Amino acid sequence: MSYSLCVPCLLGLEKPIADELRRLNLENVRSENGRVYFSGEDEAIAKANINLRSGERVLIEVGTFDAFSFDDLFEGTKALPWEDIIPKDGAFPVKGYSLNSKLFSVSDCQKIIKKAIAQRLNKFYGIEWFEETGALYQVQFSIMKDKVSLCIDTTGPGLHKRGYRPAHLAAPLKETMAAAMVQISRYRGREEFCDPFCGSGTIAIEAALIAKNRAPGINRRFTAMDWGNIDFSVWQRMKDEAVSCEYSGNYRIYASDIDPKAIEIARENAARAGVDGTIEFSVADACQFDRKTDKGIIITNPPYGERIMEHREAEALYVGFGQAYFKSENWKLYLLSSHTEFERTFGKAADKKRKLYNGMIKCDLFMYL
């Protein structure tokens, strides 16, 4: 069976994700704001989940329609072929959001969508009540400007949950955003790589995974692995294919931070990711950066300084790092910041800028090339 598939993403990451999907030889790739679409069968679902670095999750889009009333929502939902995916014992909770639409009550929309799906499945399976004791088929809806999109999630916990960073550890940057920054730089492991504000090591770890061409989802489970309508051998075959595409080599990846505790955590994360032997970690002050290179890429995410005192401290960091960076040679720099005066404090306007959203924080990726 061929599915219409969708990858929701942080705004600004549509192109890197579309490029990834095309490199995976997936079909009918197209982008919209905050979403990238493609199509394929069971193998495409498994391949995208295992290999995607920058997307949030992989959804099956069951259908779309306009809804200006709750009757429209009910009838439009009921008309879709839910039985093609959800089995007789499937659990199908509903969650979603509504923006700039006449149907603004999320809880009411949830109830109506749930009821419409249940009625459709009841009629198809000839039963009066769903026990929902089987595998999870999480239904997700979005209503934007009265247009409804109804999907089923194949991923489960988001694709940024690589498994190498403990859940309790707060970090300012998702793995998916870190990977996207590395992809935008076109780093592939050939030149030197450095993150002088490495924190818990996420950017350097994602760079190492990219250098090795190691699929980020190779060691985790996905919700659709429990579905009876996708044979488990498909997942194993796609994982084996991903492993066969890995590289091995000597990579020059450096990560440093002024905080010794951060470096300790970063080393532990790198070990969990299986790239601890690939990254050289050190305690160092970014404002004293003086690493020599013939050809290198710096990708980093220094503190933004959201509160006034932190804001001033962040500016002092930008000044100090800028002075050190402009004394160095042969380093391209990709720096993510939400600071509106970054270029002034850093000491020079960027050669290029790219607008990105780190969660809900509007940022720019400043590129010095």
C-alpha positions in Angstrom: 0.0 0.0 0.0 1.3 3.5 -0.9 0.9 6.2 1.7 1.0 10.0 1.6 3.6 10.8 4.2 4.5 14.0 6.1 7.4 15.2 8.2 6.6 18.1 10.5 9.6 20.3 11.3 10.9 23.4 12.9 10.4 26.4 10.6 13.4 27.0 8.5 14.4 23.3 8.3 12.2 22.4 5.3 15.0 22.4 2.7 17.5 20.2 4.7 14.8 17.7 5.3 13.6 17.7 1.7 17.3 17.2 0.6 17.6 14.2 3.1 14.4 12.6 1.7 15.7 12.9 -1.9 19.1 11.4 -0.9 17.1 8.5 0.5 15.5 8.1 -2.9 12.0 8.7 -1.6 9.3 9.9 -4.0 7.2 13.0 -4.6 9.1 15.2 -2.1 7.6 18.7 -1.7 7.8 21.3 1.0 5.4 23.6 2.8 5.8 25.9 5.8 6.7 23.6 8.7 6.1 20.3 6.8 7.8 18.2 4.1 5.7 15.7 2.2 6.7 12.5 0.4 5.1 9.2 -0.6 5.9 5.5 -0.4 5.1 2.1 1.0 6.1 0.3 4.2 9.8 0.6 3.4 9.5 4.4 3.1 8.1 4.7 6.6 10.9 2.6 8.0 13.6 4.2 6.0 12.5 7.8 6.9 12.2 7.0 10.6 15.6 5.3 10.8 17.6 7.8 8.7 16.0 11.3 9.1 18.2 13.7 11.1 16.3 17.0 11.1 12.6 16.1 11.0 10.4 15.8 14.1 8.4 12.7 13.2 6.9 10.7 10.2 3.2 10.9 9.8 0.8 9.1 7.5 -1.6 11.7 6.1 -5.0 10.0 6.0 -6.7 13.0 4.4 -7.3 16.7 4.2 -10.5 18.8 3.8 -12.0 22.1 4.7 -14.2 22.4 7.8 -16.1 25.5 8.8 -18.4 23.7 11.3 -18.4 20.7 13.6 -20.6 18.9 11.1 -18.0 19.5 8.4 -15.4 18.1 10.7 -17.4 15.0 11.6 -18.4 14.1 8.0 -15.0 14.9 6.6 -13.3 12.6 9.1 -15.8 9.8 8.8 -15.4 9.8 5.0 -11.7 8.8 5.2 -10.4 5.2 5.0 -9.3 4.7 8.6 -9.7 0.9 8.2 -6.8 0.8 5.8 -4.5 1.5 8.7 -6.2 1.0 12.1 -7.0 -2.7 12.9 -9.9 -4.0 14.9 -8.1 -3.8 18.2 -6.0 -0.7 17.5 -5.8 2.2 20.1 -6.4 5.5 18.4 -6.2 8.5 20.8 -6.6 11.9 19.2 -4.5 15.1 19.7 -3.8 18.2 17.7 -4.2 21.9 17.4 -6.2 24.6 15.6 -4.9 28.0 14.4 -6.8 30.9 12.7 -9.8 28.7 12.2 -13.6 28.8 13.0 -13.2 25.6 14.9 -10.9 26.8 17.7 -11.8 24.4 20.6 -9.2 21.7 20.5 -11.0 19.5 23.1 -14.3 19.6 21.0 -12.3 18.8 17.8 -10.7 15.9 19.6 -14.1 14.4 20.6 -15.7 14.9 17.2 -12.7 13.3 15.3 -12.6 10.4 17.8 -16.3 9.8 17.4 -16.2 10.0 13.6 -13.3 7.5 13.3 -15.1 5.1 15.8 -18.3 5.2 13.8 -16.4 4.5 10.5 -14.5 1.6 12.1 -17.5 0.2 13.9 -19.4 -0.1 10.6 -16.4 -1.6 8.8 -15.6 -4.2 11.4 -19.2 -4.8 12.4 -18.7 -4.1 16.1 -20.4 -1.7 18.5 -17.5 -0.9 20.8 -13.7 -0.6 20.4 -11.7 -2.1 23.2 -8.5 -0.4 21.9 -6.3 -3.1 23.5 -3.8 -3.4 20.6 -1.0 -1.3 19.2 -1.0 2.5 19.3 -2.2 4.4 16.2 -1.9 8.0 17.5 -4.2 10.3 15.4 -2.9 13.8 15.0 -5.0 16.7 13.6 -4.1 20.2 12.5 -6.6 22.8 11.5 -5.1 25.9 9.9 -7.2 28.5 8.3 -10.1 26.1 8.3 -8.2 23.4 6.4 -8.0 20.1 8.3 -5.2 17.6 8.0 -5.6 14.2 9.7 -2.6 12.0 10.2 -1.4 8.9 12.1 2.0 9.0 13.8 4.4 6.2 12.9 7.3 7.5 15.1 6.2 7.8 18.8 8.7 9.9 20.8 10.1 12.5 18.5 13.0 11.8 16.1 15.2 14.1 18.2 15.1 11.4 20.9 18.2 9.6 19.6 18.8 7.9 23.0 22.2 9.3 23.8 21.0 12.3 25.9 19.3 11.5 29.2 15.7 12.7 29.5 16.4 14.6 32.7 19.2 16.7 31.1 18.0 20.1 30.0 19.7 21.4 26.8 19.1 24.5 24.7 19.3 22.7 21.4 17.4 19.7 20.0 19.4 17.0 18.3 17.3 17.6 15.1 18.3 21.3 15.1 22.0 20.5 15.7 22.0 18.1 12.8 20.3 20.6 10.6 23.0 23.2 11.3 25.7 20.6 10.4 23.8 19.8 7.2 23.5 23.4 6.2 27.3 23.8 6.6 27.7 20.8 4.2 30.2 19.2 6.6 30.8 15.5 5.6 33.9 14.7 7.7 36.6 15.9 5.3 37.7 19.1 7.1 38.3 19.9 10.7 35.2 20.5 12.8 34.9 22.5 16.1 32.3 23.6 18.6 33.9 25.9 21.2 30.6 26.3 23.2 29.8 22.6 23.2 27.7 22.3 26.4 26.4 18.7 26.5 28.0 18.0 23.1 25.0 17.7 20.9 26.4 19.6 17.8 29.7 17.7 17.8 27.9 14.3 18.3 25.6 15.0 15.4 28.6 16.1 13.3 30.3 12.8 14.2 27.1 10.8 13.2 27.0 12.7 9.9 30.7 12.1 9.2 30.2 8.4 9.8 26.9 8.4 7.9 25.4 6.6 10.8 21.6 6.6 10.8 20.4 8.5 14.0 17.5 6.0 14.5 19.5 2.8 14.1 19.2 1.8 17.8 15.7 2.9 18.8 12.2 1.7 18.4 9.3 3.4 16.6 5.6 3.1 17.2 4.9 1.5 13.9 7.2 -1.4 14.7 4.3 -2.7 16.8 1.8 -2.5 13.9 0.7 -5.8 12.4 0.2 -4.2 9.0 4.0 -3.5 8.6 6.0 -6.7 8.7 8.9 -6.4 11.2 11.3 -7.7 8.6 10.9 -4.4 6.8 12.4 -2.5 9.7 15.3 -5.0 10.1 16.0 -4.8 6.3 16.1 -0.9 6.4 18.3 -1.0 9.5 20.7 -3.4 7.8 20.7 -1.2 4.7 21.6 1.8 6.9 24.4 0.0 8.6 25.9 -1.1 5.2 26.1 2.6 4.3 28.2 3.7 7.3 31.7 5.1 6.8 34.9 4.6 8.9 37.8 7.0 9.0 39.9 9.4 11.0 37.8 12.5 11.7 39.1 15.7 13.3 36.2 16.8 15.5 36.9 19.0 18.5 34.5 20.2 21.2 35.2 22.4 24.1 33.5 24.3 26.9 34.6 26.5 29.8 32.5 24.3 32.2 34.3 21.0 33.2 30.9 19.5 34.2 29.5 20.2 30.7 32.5 18.4 29.2 32.0 15.4 31.5 28.3 15.2 30.4 29.3 15.6 26.8 31.8 12.7 27.0 29.1 10.5 28.5 26.6 11.5 25.8 29.2 10.8 23.1 29.9 7.3 24.6 26.1 6.5 24.5 26.0 7.7 20.9 29.0 5.4 20.0 31.2 8.3 18.8 33.3 8.9 21.9 36.4 7.9 20.0 35.6 10.3 17.2 35.5 13.5 19.2 38.2 15.2 21.2 36.7 17.0 24.2 38.5 19.7 26.2 37.9 22.3 28.8 38.6 25.7 27.2 37.5 29.3 27.1 36.0 30.1 23.7 37.2 33.7 24.1 40.8 32.3 23.9 40.1 30.3 20.8 43.3 29.9 18.8 43.0 26.5 17.1 45.0 26.3 13.8 43.6 24.7 10.7 44.1 24.6 6.9 40.4 24.1 6.4 37.8 24.0 9.1 34.2 24.5 10.1 33.0 25.9 13.4 29.3 25.3 14.3 28.2 26.5 17.7 25.3 27.7 19.8 26.6 30.1 22.5 24.3 31.3 25.3 21.6 33.7 24.1 21.0 35.6 27.4 17.2 35.7 27.7 17.2 37.8 30.9 18.9 41.2 31.2 21.9 40.1 33.3 22.4 37.0 31.1 21.9 39.3 28.0 24.9 41.4 29.0 27.0 38.3 29.8 26.1 36.9 26.4 27.2 40.2 24.7 30.5 40.0 26.5 31.0 36.4 25.3 30.2 37.5 21.7 32.7 40.3 21.9 35.4 38.0 23.3 34.8 35.2 20.9 34.6 37.6 17.9 38.0 39.0 18.7 39.4 35.5 19.0 37.7 34.3 15.8 38.8 37.2 13.6 42.4 36.5 14.6 42.1 32.9 13.4 42.4 31.7 9.8 40.7 29.3 7.5 37.6 28.6 9.8 34.1 29.0 8.4 31.7 29.9 11.2 28.0 28.9 11.6 26.7 30.5 14.8 23.1 30.3 16.0 21.8 33.2 18.1 18.5 35.0 19.0 20.4 38.1 20.0 19.1 41.0 17.8 22.5 42.9 18.1 24.7 39.9 17.6 26.6 41.2 14.5 27.3 44.5 16.2 28.7 42.9 19.4 30.5 40.2 17.4 32.3 42.8 15.4 31.3 42.1 11.8 28.2 41.5 9.7 27.7 37.9 8.6 28.2 36.9 5.0 24.9 35.1 5.1 22.0 34.7 7.5 19.3 32.1 7.7 16.2 32.4 9.9 15.6 29.4 12.1 13.4 28.6 15.1 15.0 26.9 18.1 11.7 25.7 19.6 9.7 28.8 19.9 12.7 31.1 19.9 13.3 33.0 16.7 17.0 32.8 15.8 19.4 33.5 13.0 22.1 31.2 11.8 25.0 33.7 11.2 27.4 32.4 8.6 31.0 33.8 8.2 32.4 32.2 5.1 
